[in-house]
Amino acid sequence: MVVAFVRLKVRLTVNGLRGQPWRAALFIVGVLLGGSFAVAGYAIFAIPGLLDDAPTAGMLLTLGGAAIVLGWLFLPLVFFGVDESLDPARFALLPLGRGTLIRGMFVASLAGVPALATLLATTGMVGTAVRLGGFLAGTVELVGVVLGLLLCTAVSRAVTSAFATALRSRRARDLATVLLAVVAALLGPIQLLALAGAQHADWDQIAAVARLIAWTPLGAPYSMGLDIVAGQVWAVPIKLVIVLATIGGLLWWWSATLERAMLGTASSSRSSSAVRRGTPVSQLVLPLLPTTRFGALASREARYWWRETRRRASLITFTVVGVFLPVVLAVTSGGASGMLVFVGALAAVGLVNQFGYEGSAYATNVTAGVPGRVELHSRVAGYSLYVLPLLIAIAAVVGAVSGRQAAIPSLVGTLVAAYGTGLAVVLPISVRGAYALPDTSNPFALSSGGGLAKGLMSFGGLFAAIVGTVPMQVTTYLLGDVWLWIGLPVGVAYGTGAYVLGSRLAGDLLDLRMPELLAAVTPNR
């Protein structure tokens, strides 16, 4: 039965690439990047063994393994999502027990580029253990590497599934949603904070942290071989129990949320409320927006960005990451200007696949003949109702934390300039490179096994947006304190000009590609 799940996933992945040259090209690029990660990881983890340096191996293997586990937890929530070629809702009517379904989908999730690349990268730890402790240490480390891969897959699936379940409710669980999103999104920034703090710590302190992490589920699977090297054979079965218990608990957690996803449960009760007065148009269009086609579309987008689970997940994770990263740099190094450019560009990346959220529902706009520029302007307006206040708040927090309150207006200008430049890059990508999202309640789901490849579009748009702000960054450096006075108007003008150019190009492209875009974002049945 497990083999059947794997074969089904492989077949769905291959079928998703047929007749789609750009998807095949992105998949190939993803394979190449996964192979590069595997080779680099193997080399890094094998270095302590070649140098015969046991203390360095203890720190590198433990901390590196913990970073990999956190990466599997953090990256699906922000960039890649999780592959749901095997949508659990499709199995609801089949006579399959919960255990069979979990085992099949868990093993099938291992049949992908990220899992294979992670396994190959961490096998460098086995080579180090063999050189330092012989065959027995290498064998134990190999078992730990395999368990580490199972742990990575289990934690990724369990957390994204639980997050999806929490985001399904619009009212009673809103607070729980925010808290869970904050915890999930902080794991990656906390890792960056630990690395920044390690620069000011001595190696003895880092070794002590590594020894502590080695007794947690993050580092236990990757430190078992080193326990054999150190002669601490008694520690291996204890760590084995820790890892197996963690994997079992995560699978149990995943099975509980997976069953609710199959049944489609959601709290849809609606309390009685006062009857809204006014014309249908006034009820549809948000205040301060014109009662035109643009105002109606922008109001719809604004409502969708908070009510639709995928979009709401993107907003929450961006809020946490966008606030935390600049604050960390402001505290540790005293400056966060470069990171603000990254945050502004990252805000625009939320629209890199904006039509994918619509699916076949985009046919309504195609039938109505909405002009391309009006379509894009309204979508950006609805999204910016949330993003622009966040950018202003981020600038205020960074300025207050770094003690540069007078620089807050210029920081706002920097963020707006990066956001406008990011939109200029992302909007054409969203028209030309749109792809369908699976019809599922999981906001982090991706179909066709192409999560890594499709994440390249986000990274490409992010990189291009950062490059596009280089002239403004050079100007900031040359002007010095003068930028504090002109940063806000110049930054707003820079971002607005870039957005106008990009939206015109993307709008004309959308007018030419509406039928092709609709076909690209319609999920395959």
Disulfide bonds with the S-S distance in Angstrom:
none
